[in-house]
């Protein structure tokens, strides 16, 4: 079966996203069983998933890049990693800390948590896919001897 690199990377990314979100979904099932429907939406567990997804994005991209022979664009890569940390990872950690330490539910934090999760999902879908394609390409190149 000769699939395109885009399709192969999509399958890998989907499977990884399932494993990232599975533990959170299990915790949320417990909340539903207990009858805490609002807790499903306001649970800080979504921030954990966001942080893991951003971390996995960085790992996936850096792994793909480390196996790539072309090192001409390292300035862009440095900027991308900085943006991931400063615009996604750090805010997600701050929101998580505030959610965990707050005595009451703050709607703005819950909304921020969901927006960060959406952003992390989109980032993971696109940036980690690039890392996976680079990794697959380097693996294919090394098995072909080129």
C-alpha positions in Angstrom: 0.0 0.0 0.0 1.7 3.2 -1.2 0.1 6.1 0.7 1.1 9.7 0.4 3.3 11.2 3.2 0.5 13.6 4.1 -2.0 10.8 4.6 0.5 8.7 6.6 1.3 11.7 8.8 -2.4 12.4 9.3 -3.0 8.9 10.6 -0.1 9.2 13.1 -1.2 12.6 14.3 -4.8 11.4 14.8 -3.7 8.4 16.8 -1.4 10.6 19.0 -4.2 13.1 19.6 -6.5 10.2 20.7 -3.9 9.1 23.3 -3.4 12.7 24.5 -7.1 13.2 25.0 -8.0 9.7 26.3 -7.0 10.3 30.0 -8.9 13.6 30.1 -12.0 11.9 28.6 -11.8 9.2 31.3 -11.8 11.8 34.0 -14.7 13.6 32.4 -16.7 10.4 32.2 -16.3 10.2 36.0 -17.7 13.7 36.3 -20.7 12.8 34.1 -21.4 9.7 36.0 -21.4 11.7 39.2 -23.9 14.1 37.5 -21.5 17.1 37.4 -22.2 18.2 33.8 -20.9 21.7 34.4 -17.7 20.2 35.7 -17.1 18.7 32.3 -16.8 22.1 30.8 -15.1 23.9 33.7 -12.6 21.1 34.7 -9.0 22.2 34.6 -8.1 18.8 33.1 -8.5 20.4 29.6 -5.5 22.6 30.4 -3.4 19.4 31.1 -4.3 18.2 27.6 -3.4 21.5 26.2 0.0 21.5 27.9 0.7 17.9 26.7 -0.3 18.7 23.2 2.0 21.7 23.0 4.8 19.7 24.4 4.2 16.9 21.9 4.2 19.5 19.1 7.6 20.7 20.2 8.9 17.1 20.5 7.5 16.0 17.2 8.8 19.0 15.3 12.3 18.9 16.9 12.5 15.1 16.2 11.6 15.6 12.6 14.0 18.5 12.2 16.9 16.7 13.9 16.6 13.9 11.3 16.5 16.4 8.5 19.7 17.2 6.6 18.7 20.7 5.7 19.7 23.1 8.5 19.4 26.3 6.6 16.2 27.5 8.3 17.3 27.2 11.9 16.4 30.9 12.6 12.8 30.3 11.6 12.8 27.1 13.8 14.1 29.0 16.8 11.3 31.6 16.3 8.7 28.9 16.0 9.8 27.2 19.2 9.8 30.6 21.0 6.3 31.4 19.8 5.0 28.0 20.9 6.4 28.4 24.3 5.5 32.1 24.8 2.1 32.1 23.1 0.7 28.7 23.9 2.7 26.8 26.6 3.2 29.6 29.1 -0.4 30.9 28.9 -1.8 27.3 29.3 0.3 26.8 32.4 -0.8 30.2 33.8 -4.5 29.3 33.1 -4.1 25.9 34.7 -2.5 27.4 37.9 -5.2 30.0 38.2 -8.0 27.4 37.7 -6.5 25.1 40.3 -5.9 27.8 42.9 -9.2 29.7 42.3 -11.9 29.1 45.0 -14.7 29.7 42.5 -15.2 29.1 38.7 -14.0 32.1 36.7 -15.8 32.1 33.3 -13.0 34.0 31.6 -10.4 31.4 32.6 -12.7 28.6 31.4 -13.1 30.4 28.1 -9.3 31.0 27.9 -8.7 27.3 28.7 -11.0 26.2 25.8 -9.5 28.7 23.3 -5.9 27.5 24.3 -7.0 23.9 23.8 -8.4 24.7 20.4 -5.3 26.6 19.4 -3.1 23.8 20.7 -5.1 21.3 18.7 -4.8 23.3 15.5 -1.1 23.9 16.1 -0.5 20.2 16.8 -2.5 19.2 13.7 -0.3 21.4 11.5 3.1 21.7 13.1 3.4 18.2 14.4 2.3 16.9 11.0 5.3 18.7 9.4 7.6 17.1 12.0 6.1 13.7 11.2 6.5 14.2 7.5 10.2 15.2 8.0 10.7 12.2 10.2 9.1 9.8 7.7 11.1 11.4 4.9 14.4 10.9 6.7 13.5 7.4 7.6 12.6 6.6 4.0 15.8 8.2 2.8 18.0 6.2 5.2 16.3 2.9 4.3 16.8 3.7 0.6 20.4 4.6 1.2 20.1 8.1 -0.2 
